[in-house]
Amino acid sequence: QQQVKQSPQSLIVQKGGIPIINCAYENTAFDYFPWYQQFPGKGPALLIAIRPDVSEKKEGRFTISFNKSAKQFSLHIMDSQPGDSATYFCAASMLGAQKLVFGQGTRLTINP
Amino acid sequence: DGGITQSPKYLFRKEGQNVTLSCEQNLNHDAMYWYRQDPGQGLRLIYYSQIVNDFQKGDIAEGYSVSREKKESFPLTVTSAQKNPTAFYLCASSMGFGYGYTFGSGTRLTVV
């Protein structure tokens, strides 16, 4: 119940395409869902986060879609660029918890 | 600028030796975490601490030890009992629930 399942494991998209990364969870007590972006040899950086009281959140070219009934959330990258090539991690947490539960990561490659 | 500093960036250790990885933050965050990342893999929690002088084991604590004598510092010792220590080690901190993590830039440990 503490797991967050992330898919796909790897994804290759042409420049300008819209990569979509999906995450699913079981624990309905989760109510904070961040996404992290990690470049090779660097630490992950917080990209965008959502709470379940909204169904969508946009920050620049990055959008989180949240489906509470399906217990799923996804990251969309509009007008993707080669510089977006990185590993992306979804995560989840709940009120009172001090730990995030991370997905396994998606290695995204944007071809020029 | 506030942030998390991990040092050194690269570390080489002979088999049978203990080695300590440094993690310092000036964000005034209460919680700190250590993760291990293997090539192409996700993030695995080693230890975490919510307050000074208190810490809890994560999912893969065997062969590791930590201390939290100061709010700003959370060093990780990789002991000789850790059978496969070669990995990328990431330190993170958090203000608390709902704020996500701030990660350091990592230490790459290689056993030679």
Interface residues (C-beta under 8 A of the other chain):
Chain A: Y32 P34 Y36 G41 K42 G43 P44 A45 L46 A49 R51 F89 S93 M94 L95 G96 A97 Q98 K99 L100 F102 G103 Q104 G105 R107
Chain B: I4 Q6 A31 Y33 G40 Q41 G42 L43 L45 Y48 Q50 L90 A92 S94 G96 F97 G98 G100 Y101 T102 F103 G104 S105 G106 R108
